[in-house]
Amino acid sequence: MKNKFIYNPTFLILSLIAVNIVSYFVFARIDLTSNKKYSLSPVSKNMIKKVDKDVSVTLFMSEGLSQDKMKMGREFKHLLKEYKTLSNKSFTITTITPDNDSREILALEAGIHPFSQESMERDMVKIQKIYFGAVIQIGNKKSVIPLISQHTPLEYEVTRMLKEACDTTKPNIGFLLGHNEMLRDKITQIRHELFRNARLESLYIDQFTDLNRYKVICIMGPRDSFSKEEIKRLQEYLKQGGRLYIALNHAVGQITASQNNGFINRVGLEDMLENFGLKINYDFVIDSYCGRIRVSQGPFFLYQSKVSFPYMPTIQKFSSHVITNGLNAISLLFASSMTNVKTTSAYTFTPLAKTSPTSGVQEVPVFFDIQKTWTRHDFNRPNNVVAALLNNEDDKSAIIVISNASFMEDNDYDALRLDNIRFAINSIEWLADDSGLIKLRNKYIVNQTLEPVSNSYRTFLKYFNFFLPIVIILLIGLFQYRQYKLKRLRRSQSGYID
């Protein structure tokens, strides 16, 4: 037999291709689930089957949309087709491209307004006027999504309208007054969102008010104390399956020219909550992950600068509950920690939001030192609960408590503060709605992207992907060469040489 190196070229080529594919997906971290189809939830499937009215959806999509918006448009159409498949009535889907004056006027009349989109074309920045929105009409009711973005819960919007069409009764949500609560003008965003799914009313706890007609009673930032009779009425309301959303300004801070201290403001609800298993402590939470406040500095002339203020914790640690699903962070100003205490009550304690691993508490009285240099030793108690749920399976009552109320105030449309608003809305809607619609509020159609990596790691991946197949092919060749040498050695020992 002819003396030569034994190898299979086809096998080596296939090995090279396989190794390249594996290394490309594993080490370049390609998201294999990016083409996963968006499917309807059971809540949406049940709701569309109940609707006895015709449904029409008109999608306005301009040409030249960015790739992520084009993908969202395709996924939205796929979502609508699933609704159409399950619908017992007419379900029409129309796509309009506003590429002329008449169609642009049609979009504007429908409530779809243009936005500017920047794109690169021949090394020049091109600014386009783009339309990307939808009009949903069910029977005689119409809802407009003026701009579809990655923060638009499209399935929630469609299913919410379906629910309104087949269930005209809305739950009553009462906002308690009489204890110097937060002004309604400060929570217009929350009230606007809740108004779509519920009837909002103001109420007092008096002999003329039937508390049981309210699905949820919201107690927002009371400063004055509750009487024993009012506490008793609230307890009776809970025994009938009532639900409370309580946002307390328990820890109150004063930072002025004449005052620089913090104290605890008790309003009488604390004892009731403690009897149910939730104790609000007499402390101020501090966190290394915190907001910044403006202070005046300078020995000769004053100037404004921002300094970290640990008494304004940025909460990023949430439970897996549907209320907090999809939240990124909320910002609190002066909050107290909560603990679960043993009682004979049937309520179960569920933490909803906690401070970071580098956080702590300061017992009252507290005096603020804006110029203090904070160290890790100051954050001596991690993971403090600042929001919790009390749930009673026996009478179906529930209470959501957060130890800060100012976080709900309107603040234009700051991204971080939007999660503040979203937490409050999710909490109240979860208490008010038993259909499971709240599960869809944080369900988005998003363009899945790769996680960002550093330049050094990117360089490592590039050379690793280049040299790895070569090294593997060489190892295969050495292995086969060794096998060939062993085979020759055995043949020579047996007296046969090819």
C-alpha positions as a Python dict, from the first residue, in 0.01 Angstrom:
ca = {
    (1, 'M'): (0, 0, 0),
    (2, 'K'): (121, 347, -85),
    (3, 'N'): (283, 539, 203),
    (4, 'K'): (73, 858, 262),
    (5, 'F'): (-111, 1069, 522),
    (6, 'I'): (-464, 937, 560),
    (7, 'Y'): (-737, 1202, 579),
    (8, 'N'): (-1080, 1273, 434),
    (9, 'P'): (-1104, 1620, 267),
    (10, 'T'): (-1483, 1619, 279),
    (11, 'F'): (-1481, 1543, 650),
    (12, 'L'): (-1235, 1826, 716),
    (13, 'I'): (-1441, 2077, 519),
    (14, 'L'): (-1763, 1978, 696),
    (15, 'S'): (-1584, 2000, 1032),
    (16, 'L'): (-1459, 2348, 945),
    (17, 'I'): (-1811, 2463, 857),
    (18, 'A'): (-1964, 2308, 1172),
    (19, 'V'): (-1704, 2461, 1401),
    (20, 'N'): (-1754, 2803, 1243),
    (21, 'I'): (-2130, 2784, 1288),
    (22, 'V'): (-2107, 2672, 1651),
    (23, 'S'): (-1847, 2930, 1745),
    (24, 'Y'): (-2041, 3203, 1564),
    (25, 'F'): (-2360, 3141, 1762),
    (26, 'V'): (-2199, 3054, 2094),
    (27, 'F'): (-1922, 3307, 2116),
    (28, 'A'): (-2071, 3591, 1913),
    (29, 'R'): (-2375, 3557, 2140),
    (30, 'I'): (-2638, 3559, 1866),
    (31, 'D'): (-2989, 3551, 2013),
    (32, 'L'): (-3146, 3238, 1866),
    (33, 'T'): (-3488, 3336, 1998),
    (34, 'S'): (-3502, 3666, 1807),
    (35, 'N'): (-3737, 3517, 1549),
    (36, 'K'): (-3969, 3368, 1805),
    (37, 'K'): (-4332, 3438, 1716),
    (38, 'Y'): (-4534, 3663, 1940),
    (39, 'S'): (-4842, 3469, 2058),
    (40, 'L'): (-5163, 3578, 2226),
    (41, 'S'): (-5210, 3521, 2596),
    (42, 'P'): (-5503, 3311, 2727),
    (43, 'V'): (-5667, 3633, 2852),
    (44, 'S'): (-5671, 3780, 2500),
    (45, 'K'): (-5790, 3454, 2345),
    (46, 'N'): (-6086, 3433, 2582),
    (47, 'M'): (-6170, 3802, 2536),
    (48, 'I'): (-6180, 3800, 2154),
    (49, 'K'): (-6415, 3502, 2156),
    (50, 'K'): (-6663, 3696, 2374),
    (51, 'V'): (-6680, 4004, 2151),
    (52, 'D'): (-7002, 4026, 1948),
    (53, 'K'): (-6910, 4342, 1753),
    (54, 'D'): (-6712, 4397, 1435),
    (55, 'V'): (-6349, 4494, 1482),
    (56, 'S'): (-6133, 4699, 1247),
    (57, 'V'): (-5770, 4798, 1292),
    (58, 'T'): (-5604, 5055, 1065),
    (59, 'L'): (-5226, 5063, 1080),
    (60, 'F'): (-5048, 5372, 948),
    (61, 'M'): (-4688, 5288, 849),
    (62, 'S'): (-4467, 5519, 648),
    (63, 'E'): (-4202, 5396, 409),
    (64, 'G'): (-3845, 5420, 528),
    (65, 'L'): (-3908, 5317, 889),
    (66, 'S'): (-3606, 5196, 1084),
    (67, 'Q'): (-3548, 4822, 1105),
    (68, 'D'): (-3669, 4792, 1464),
    (69, 'K'): (-3997, 4970, 1380),
    (70, 'M'): (-4043, 4760, 1068),
    (71, 'K'): (-4004, 4449, 1281),
    (72, 'M'): (-4256, 4582, 1533),
    (73, 'G'): (-4499, 4650, 1249),
    (74, 'R'): (-4464, 4293, 1121),
    (75, 'E'): (-4511, 4149, 1469),
    (76, 'F'): (-4815, 4370, 1529),
    (77, 'K'): (-4974, 4243, 1208),
    (78, 'H'): (-4900, 3886, 1315),
    (79, 'L'): (-5062, 3962, 1651),
    (80, 'L'): (-5372, 4104, 1482),
    (81, 'K'): (-5400, 3798, 1258),
    (82, 'E'): (-5417, 3580, 1567),
    (83, 'Y'): (-5706, 3791, 1696),
    (84, 'K'): (-5873, 3761, 1356),
    (85, 'T'): (-5840, 3382, 1354),
    (86, 'L'): (-6021, 3352, 1689),
    (87, 'S'): (-6282, 3623, 1630),
    (88, 'N'): (-6646, 3522, 1581),
    (89, 'K'): (-6720, 3852, 1406),
    (90, 'S'): (-6569, 4050, 1122),
    (91, 'F'): (-6208, 4147, 1198),
    (92, 'T'): (-6047, 4365, 932),
    (93, 'I'): (-5682, 4473, 920),
    (94, 'T'): (-5589, 4764, 693),
    (95, 'T'): (-5243, 4908, 637),
    (96, 'I'): (-5213, 5261, 498),
    (97, 'T'): (-4888, 5415, 381),
    (98, 'P'): (-4909, 5797, 417),
    (99, 'D'): (-4705, 5871, 104),
    (100, 'N'): (-4913, 6161, -30),
    (101, 'D'): (-5103, 6462, 101),
    (102, 'S'): (-5444, 6295, 108),
    (103, 'R'): (-5319, 5998, 311),
    (104, 'E'): (-5127, 6224, 547),
    (105, 'I'): (-5446, 6421, 608),
    (106, 'L'): (-5626, 6092, 670),
    (107, 'A'): (-5366, 5997, 932),
    (108, 'L'): (-5390, 6335, 1103),
    (109, 'E'): (-5769, 6320, 1110),
    (110, 'A'): (-5746, 5974, 1268),
    (111, 'G'): (-5521, 6112, 1544),
    (112, 'I'): (-5188, 5980, 1413),
    (113, 'H'): (-4925, 6254, 1425),
    (114, 'P'): (-4585, 6243, 1251),
    (115, 'F'): (-4248, 6224, 1418),
    (116, 'S'): (-3897, 6292, 1291),
    (117, 'Q'): (-3662, 6006, 1213),
    (118, 'E'): (-3293, 6048, 1140),
    (119, 'S'): (-3112, 5815, 901),
    (120, 'M'): (-2776, 5806, 724),
    (121, 'E'): (-2774, 5828, 345),
    (122, 'R'): (-2449, 5873, 151),
    (123, 'D'): (-2267, 5993, 463),
    (124, 'M'): (-2533, 6256, 525),
    (125, 'V'): (-2799, 6275, 794),
    (126, 'K'): (-3146, 6257, 646),
    (127, 'I'): (-3447, 6367, 851),
    (128, 'Q'): (-3779, 6214, 751),
    (129, 'K'): (-4135, 6278, 858),
    (130, 'I'): (-4268, 5939, 967),
    (131, 'Y'): (-4611, 5806, 1064),
    (132, 'F'): (-4633, 5491, 1275),
    (133, 'G'): (-4958, 5448, 1468),
    (134, 'A'): (-5285, 5257, 1473),
    (135, 'V'): (-5659, 5314, 1509),
    (136, 'I'): (-5862, 5038, 1672),
    (137, 'Q'): (-6239, 5045, 1634),
    (138, 'I'): (-6476, 4796, 1802),
    (139, 'G'): (-6838, 4868, 1728),
    (140, 'N'): (-6885, 5241, 1781),
    (141, 'K'): (-6584, 5278, 2013),
    (142, 'K'): (-6253, 5398, 1877),
    (143, 'S'): (-5909, 5407, 2036),
    (144, 'V'): (-5596, 5563, 1890),
    (145, 'I'): (-5233, 5467, 1939),
    (146, 'P'): (-5067, 5784, 1802),
    (147, 'L'): (-4715, 5640, 1810),
    (148, 'I'): (-4616, 5276, 1836),
    (149, 'S'): (-4290, 5236, 2026),
    (150, 'Q'): (-4109, 4965, 2215),
    (151, 'H'): (-4290, 5088, 2528),
    (152, 'T'): (-4638, 5043, 2375),
    (153, 'P'): (-4818, 4735, 2518),
    (154, 'L'): (-5003, 4657, 2196),
    (155, 'E'): (-5177, 4341, 2312),
    (156, 'Y'): (-5289, 4522, 2627),
    (157, 'E'): (-5438, 4808, 2422),
    (158, 'V'): (-5632, 4575, 2191),
    (159, 'T'): (-5753, 4341, 2466),
    (160, 'R'): (-5849, 4632, 2689),
    (161, 'M'): (-6080, 4762, 2417),
    (162, 'L'): (-6221, 4413, 2365),
    (163, 'K'): (-6297, 4395, 2735),
    (164, 'E'): (-6475, 4730, 2726),
    (165, 'A'): (-6683, 4612, 2431),
    (166, 'C'): (-6807, 4294, 2597),
    (167, 'D'): (-6812, 4416, 2958),
    (168, 'T'): (-6955, 4765, 2996),
    (169, 'T'): (-6947, 4761, 3378),
    (170, 'K'): (-6640, 4932, 3517),
    (171, 'P'): (-6516, 4891, 3875),
    (172, 'N'): (-6539, 5187, 4111),
    (173, 'I'): (-6208, 5318, 4244),
    (174, 'G'): (-6233, 5563, 4530),
    (175, 'F'): (-5972, 5821, 4629),
    (176, 'L'): (-6000, 5887, 5001),
    (177, 'L'): (-6018, 6244, 5129),
    (178, 'G'): (-6041, 6405, 5471),
    (179, 'H'): (-5686, 6347, 5600),
    (180, 'N'): (-5492, 6609, 5405),
    (181, 'E'): (-5413, 6360, 5129),
    (182, 'M'): (-5210, 6428, 4817),
    (183, 'L'): (-5381, 6672, 4580),
    (184, 'R'): (-5547, 6512, 4279),
    (185, 'D'): (-5377, 6765, 4050),
    (186, 'K'): (-5042, 6605, 4132),
    (187, 'I'): (-5140, 6259, 4004),
    (188, 'T'): (-5308, 6343, 3673),
    (189, 'Q'): (-5114, 6077, 3480),
    (190, 'I'): (-5231, 5803, 3715),
    (191, 'R'): (-5590, 5922, 3709),
    (192, 'H'): (-5585, 5948, 3330),
    (193, 'E'): (-5466, 5588, 3290),
    (194, 'L'): (-5708, 5448, 3546),
    (195, 'F'): (-6002, 5638, 3398),
    (196, 'R'): (-5994, 5420, 3085),
    (197, 'N'): (-6078, 5104, 3279),
    (198, 'A'): (-6260, 5227, 3590),
    (199, 'R'): (-6489, 5492, 3737),
    (200, 'L'): (-6295, 5726, 3965),
    (201, 'E'): (-6461, 5894, 4260),
    (202, 'S'): (-6361, 6088, 4569),
    (203, 'L'): (-6495, 5964, 4902),
    (204, 'Y'): (-6498, 6030, 5274),
    (205, 'I'): (-6532, 5772, 5548),
    (206, 'D'): (-6856, 5887, 5705),
    (207, 'Q'): (-7195, 5745, 5791),
    (208, 'F'): (-7332, 5831, 5446),
    (209, 'T'): (-7067, 5643, 5245),
    (210, 'D'): (-7103, 5277, 5153),
    (211, 'L'): (-6742, 5163, 5122),
    (212, 'N'): (-6843, 4826, 4975),
    (213, 'R'): (-6941, 4986, 4645),
    (214, 'Y'): (-6573, 5053, 4577),
    (215, 'K'): (-6357, 4777, 4434),
    (216, 'V'): (-6044, 4963, 4547),
    (217, 'I'): (-5992, 5250, 4790),
    (218, 'C'): (-5674, 5450, 4734),
    (219, 'I'): (-5516, 5625, 5032),
    (220, 'M'): (-5246, 5854, 4896),
    (221, 'G'): (-5011, 6048, 5121),
    (222, 'P'): (-5236, 6133, 5419),
    (223, 'R'): (-5082, 6378, 5667),
    (224, 'D'): (-5357, 6379, 5931),
    (225, 'S'): (-5450, 6092, 6158),
    (226, 'F'): (-5735, 5846, 6111),
    (227, 'S'): (-5986, 5811, 6392),
    (228, 'K'): (-6058, 5476, 6555),
    (229, 'E'): (-6400, 5473, 6391),
    (230, 'E'): (-6246, 5523, 6047),
    (231, 'I'): (-5997, 5240, 6106),
    (232, 'K'): (-6285, 5017, 6212),
    (233, 'R'): (-6478, 5103, 5893),
    (234, 'L'): (-6175, 5014, 5682),
    (235, 'Q'): (-6136, 4682, 5861),
    (236, 'E'): (-6502, 4601, 5800),
    (237, 'Y'): (-6454, 4692, 5435),
    (238, 'L'): (-6163, 4449, 5410),
    (239, 'K'): (-6367, 4169, 5568),
    (240, 'Q'): (-6615, 4207, 5282),
    (241, 'G'): (-6339, 4149, 5027),
    (242, 'G'): (-6232, 4511, 4995),
    (243, 'R'): (-5895, 4619, 4860),
    (244, 'L'): (-5670, 4903, 4964),
    (245, 'Y'): (-5383, 5082, 4795),
    (246, 'I'): (-5190, 5270, 5063),
    (247, 'A'): (-4904, 5508, 4984),
    (248, 'L'): (-4778, 5670, 5303),
    (249, 'N'): (-4534, 5953, 5358),
    (250, 'H'): (-4419, 5774, 5671),
    (251, 'A'): (-4067, 5918, 5666),
    (252, 'V'): (-4079, 6296, 5623),
    (253, 'G'): (-3767, 6495, 5542),
    (254, 'Q'): (-3721, 6871, 5573),
    (255, 'I'): (-3434, 7034, 5387),
    (256, 'T'): (-3461, 7411, 5409),
    (257, 'A'): (-3247, 7701, 5518),
    (258, 'S'): (-3378, 7669, 5873),
    (259, 'Q'): (-3451, 7294, 5898),
    (260, 'N'): (-3246, 6992, 5802),
    (261, 'N'): (-3398, 6692, 5972),
    (262, 'G'): (-3629, 6394, 5923),
    (263, 'F'): (-3909, 6259, 6136),
    (264, 'I'): (-4184, 5994, 6129),
    (265, 'N'): (-4544, 6090, 6056),
    (266, 'R'): (-4791, 5840, 6204),
    (267, 'V'): (-5147, 5851, 6074),
    (268, 'G'): (-5303, 5554, 6256),
    (269, 'L'): (-5296, 5302, 5969),
    (270, 'E'): (-4967, 5161, 6091),
    (271, 'D'): (-5121, 4966, 6381),
    (272, 'M'): (-5386, 4812, 6154),
    (273, 'L'): (-5119, 4701, 5908),
    (274, 'E'): (-4902, 4560, 6185),
    (275, 'N'): (-5197, 4350, 6306),
    (276, 'F'): (-5213, 4208, 5954),
    (277, 'G'): (-4841, 4122, 5955),
    (278, 'L'): (-4675, 4430, 5802),
    (279, 'K'): (-4472, 4659, 6024),
    (280, 'I'): (-4348, 4993, 5894),
    (281, 'N'): (-4031, 5071, 6087),
    (282, 'Y'): (-3932, 5403, 6241),
    (283, 'D'): (-3637, 5462, 6011),
    (284, 'F'): (-3512, 5621, 5690),
    (285, 'V'): (-3386, 5395, 5414),
    (286, 'I'): (-3049, 5486, 5259),
    (287, 'D'): (-2905, 5333, 4944),
    (288, 'S'): (-2584, 5372, 4745),
    (289, 'Y'): (-2800, 5347, 4433),
    (290, 'C'): (-2978, 5677, 4468),
    (291, 'G'): (-3092, 5997, 4303),
    (292, 'R'): (-2916, 6330, 4300),
    (293, 'I'): (-3028, 6665, 4434),
    (294, 'R'): (-2916, 7018, 4357),
    (295, 'V'): (-2719, 7206, 4620),
    (296, 'S'): (-2554, 7548, 4627),
    (297, 'Q'): (-2174, 7540, 4658),
    (298, 'G'): (-1879, 7777, 4638),
    (299, 'P'): (-1680, 7983, 4890),
    (300, 'F'): (-1700, 8314, 4702),
    (301, 'F'): (-1995, 8273, 4468),
    (302, 'L'): (-2276, 8022, 4471),
    (303, 'Y'): (-2333, 7773, 4193),
    (304, 'Q'): (-2570, 7478, 4157),
    (305, 'S'): (-2433, 7125, 4148),
    (306, 'K'): (-2583, 6779, 4182),
    (307, 'V'): (-2477, 6546, 4461),
    (308, 'S'): (-2584, 6191, 4540),
    (309, 'F'): (-2853, 6173, 4807),
    (310, 'P'): (-2883, 5821, 4957),
    (311, 'Y'): (-3216, 5916, 5119),
    (312, 'M'): (-3358, 5907, 4764),
    (313, 'P'): (-3313, 5535, 4687),
    (314, 'T'): (-3339, 5408, 4331),
    (315, 'I'): (-3518, 5076, 4358),
    (316, 'Q'): (-3417, 4817, 4101),
    (317, 'K'): (-3487, 4495, 4289),
    (318, 'F'): (-3843, 4371, 4231),
    (319, 'S'): (-4027, 4049, 4301),
    (320, 'S'): (-4156, 3824, 4022),
    (321, 'H'): (-4514, 3937, 4087),
    (322, 'V'): (-4724, 4052, 3791),
    (323, 'I'): (-4743, 4402, 3946),
    (324, 'T'): (-4370, 4458, 3911),
    (325, 'N'): (-4310, 4255, 3596),
    (326, 'G'): (-4123, 4463, 3340),
    (327, 'L'): (-4028, 4748, 3573),
    (328, 'N'): (-3672, 4877, 3552),
    (329, 'A'): (-3647, 5118, 3845),
    (330, 'I'): (-3849, 5350, 4064),
    (331, 'S'): (-3721, 5648, 4258),
    (332, 'L'): (-3841, 5718, 4612),
    (333, 'L'): (-3779, 6023, 4829),
    (334, 'F'): (-3764, 5948, 5203),
    (335, 'A'): (-3890, 5592, 5254),
    (336, 'S'): (-3907, 5360, 5553),
    (337, 'S'): (-3835, 4988, 5563),
    (338, 'M'): (-4102, 4723, 5620),
    (339, 'T'): (-4081, 4389, 5791),
    (340, 'N'): (-4308, 4088, 5817),
    (341, 'V'): (-4420, 4018, 6174),
    (342, 'K'): (-4597, 3708, 6302),
    (343, 'T'): (-4966, 3749, 6375),
    (344, 'T'): (-5279, 3537, 6389),
    (345, 'S'): (-5408, 3716, 6080),
    (346, 'A'): (-5484, 3525, 5760),
    (347, 'Y'): (-5292, 3775, 5549),
    (348, 'T'): (-4977, 3662, 5370),
    (349, 'F'): (-4687, 3904, 5326),
    (350, 'T'): (-4525, 3936, 4982),
    (351, 'P'): (-4237, 4183, 4924),
    (352, 'L'): (-4274, 4375, 4598),
    (353, 'A'): (-3972, 4607, 4599),
    (354, 'K'): (-3643, 4608, 4789),
    (355, 'T'): (-3337, 4827, 4816),
    (356, 'S'): (-3001, 4719, 4677),
    (357, 'P'): (-2741, 4494, 4846),
    (358, 'T'): (-2550, 4812, 4942),
    (359, 'S'): (-2819, 4985, 5143),
    (360, 'G'): (-2910, 5044, 5505),
    (361, 'V'): (-3138, 5229, 5744),
    (362, 'Q'): (-3103, 5517, 5988),
    (363, 'E'): (-3318, 5528, 6297),
    (364, 'V'): (-3498, 5853, 6378),
    (365, 'P'): (-3421, 6125, 6455),
    (366, 'V'): (-3229, 6187, 6132),
    (367, 'F'): (-3022, 6493, 6047),
    (368, 'F'): (-2917, 6535, 5685),
    (369, 'D'): (-2557, 6612, 5596),
    (370, 'I'): (-2555, 6698, 5227),
    (371, 'Q'): (-2175, 6709, 5212),
    (372, 'K'): (-2125, 6374, 5390),
    (373, 'T'): (-1879, 6132, 5234),
    (374, 'W'): (-2056, 5797, 5232),
    (375, 'T'): (-1872, 5465, 5267),
    (376, 'R'): (-1981, 5103, 5248),
    (377, 'H'): (-1991, 5091, 5627),
    (378, 'D'): (-2288, 5330, 5621),
    (379, 'F'): (-2494, 5082, 5422),
    (380, 'N'): (-2511, 4820, 5694),
    (381, 'R'): (-2846, 4652, 5620),
    (382, 'P'): (-2911, 4536, 5261),
    (383, 'N'): (-3232, 4444, 5081),
    (384, 'N'): (-3485, 4647, 5278),
    (385, 'V'): (-3849, 4604, 5175),
    (386, 'V'): (-4012, 4936, 5076),
    (387, 'A'): (-4328, 4802, 4909),
    (388, 'A'): (-4530, 4492, 4992),
    (389, 'L'): (-4855, 4308, 4931),
    (390, 'L'): (-5086, 4169, 5200),
    (391, 'N'): (-5320, 3909, 5056),
    (392, 'N'): (-5605, 3724, 5230),
    (393, 'E'): (-5729, 3417, 5043),
    (394, 'D'): (-6017, 3365, 5288),
    (395, 'D'): (-6212, 3684, 5217),
    (396, 'K'): (-6028, 3778, 4891),
    (397, 'S'): (-5915, 4111, 5036),
    (398, 'A'): (-5575, 4261, 4958),
    (399, 'I'): (-5362, 4558, 5057),
    (400, 'I'): (-5066, 4707, 4872),
    (401, 'V'): (-4846, 4932, 5083),
    (402, 'I'): (-4554, 5154, 4983),
    (403, 'S'): (-4377, 5372, 5237),
    (404, 'N'): (-4356, 5676, 5008),
    (405, 'A'): (-4629, 5871, 4828),
    (406, 'S'): (-4446, 6152, 4649),
    (407, 'F'): (-4303, 5906, 4394),
    (408, 'M'): (-4643, 5910, 4216),
    (409, 'E'): (-4645, 6281, 4139),
    (410, 'D'): (-4646, 6397, 3777),
    (411, 'N'): (-4301, 6479, 3647),
    (412, 'D'): (-4343, 6534, 3274),
    (413, 'Y'): (-4223, 6218, 3099),
    (414, 'D'): (-3891, 6132, 3256),
    (415, 'A'): (-3804, 5769, 3178),
    (416, 'L'): (-3728, 5677, 3539),
    (417, 'R'): (-4036, 5850, 3674),
    (418, 'L'): (-4249, 5669, 3418),
    (419, 'D'): (-4176, 5346, 3606),
    (420, 'N'): (-4292, 5524, 3921),
    (421, 'I'): (-4626, 5592, 3754),
    (422, 'R'): (-4635, 5242, 3608),
    (423, 'F'): (-4587, 5080, 3950),
    (424, 'A'): (-4880, 5273, 4096),
    (425, 'I'): (-5107, 5200, 3798),
    (426, 'N'): (-5014, 4831, 3795),
    (427, 'S'): (-5085, 4804, 4167),
    (428, 'I'): (-5428, 4968, 4150),
    (429, 'E'): (-5532, 4785, 3833),
    (430, 'W'): (-5426, 4451, 3982),
    (431, 'L'): (-5641, 4523, 4286),
    (432, 'A'): (-5937, 4633, 4072),
    (433, 'D'): (-5933, 4378, 3791),
    (434, 'D'): (-5984, 4002, 3825),
    (435, 'S'): (-5970, 3928, 3451),
    (436, 'G'): (-5591, 3909, 3431),
    (437, 'L'): (-5566, 4206, 3192),
    (438, 'I'): (-5292, 4357, 3407),
    (439, 'K'): (-5061, 4074, 3296),
    (440, 'L'): (-5052, 4231, 2949),
    (441, 'R'): (-4960, 4585, 3054),
    (442, 'N'): (-4588, 4506, 3058),
    (443, 'K'): (-4595, 4268, 2763),
    (444, 'Y'): (-4426, 4443, 2474),
    (445, 'I'): (-4332, 4366, 2117),
    (446, 'V'): (-3965, 4456, 2115),
    (447, 'N'): (-3682, 4433, 1870),
    (448, 'Q'): (-3445, 4187, 2030),
    (449, 'T'): (-3087, 4308, 2018),
    (450, 'L'): (-2751, 4176, 2132),
    (451, 'E'): (-2613, 4282, 2463),
    (452, 'P'): (-2341, 4546, 2430),
    (453, 'V'): (-1983, 4423, 2475),
    (454, 'S'): (-1652, 4601, 2523),
    (455, 'N'): (-1406, 4659, 2239),
    (456, 'S'): (-1150, 4425, 2397),
    (457, 'Y'): (-1406, 4145, 2423),
    (458, 'R'): (-1515, 4206, 2063),
    (459, 'T'): (-1153, 4179, 1947),
    (460, 'F'): (-1110, 3858, 2146),
    (461, 'L'): (-1420, 3707, 1983),
    (462, 'K'): (-1301, 3804, 1635),
    (463, 'Y'): (-963, 3635, 1667),
    (464, 'F'): (-1104, 3345, 1863),
    (465, 'N'): (-1356, 3272, 1586),
    (466, 'F'): (-1080, 3300, 1326),
    (467, 'F'): (-818, 3077, 1490),
    (468, 'L'): (-1041, 2820, 1663),
    (469, 'P'): (-1140, 2632, 1343),
    (470, 'I'): (-775, 2627, 1229),
    (471, 'V'): (-660, 2486, 1561),
    (472, 'I'): (-933, 2221, 1559),
    (473, 'I'): (-848, 2116, 1202),
    (474, 'L'): (-479, 2087, 1299),
    (475, 'L'): (-571, 1876, 1600),
    (476, 'I'): (-784, 1651, 1381),
    (477, 'G'): (-494, 1620, 1137),
    (478, 'L'): (-247, 1537, 1418),
    (479, 'F'): (-489, 1281, 1558),
    (480, 'Q'): (-527, 1109, 1221),
    (481, 'Y'): (-152, 1125, 1161),
    (482, 'R'): (-95, 961, 1499),
    (483, 'Q'): (-347, 692, 1414),
    (484, 'Y'): (-167, 635, 1084),
    (485, 'K'): (173, 604, 1260),
    (486, 'L'): (31, 356, 1513),
    (487, 'K'): (-120, 152, 1233),
    (488, 'R'): (217, 138, 1051),
    (489, 'L'): (391, 42, 1374),
    (490, 'R'): (154, -249, 1430),
    (491, 'R'): (196, -366, 1072),
    (492, 'S'): (577, -350, 1096),
    (493, 'Q'): (571, -548, 1416),
    (494, 'S'): (356, -813, 1247),
    (495, 'G'): (610, -837, 964),
    (496, 'Y'): (401, -660, 699),
    (497, 'I'): (511, -326, 557),
    (498, 'D'): (295, -146, 295),
}
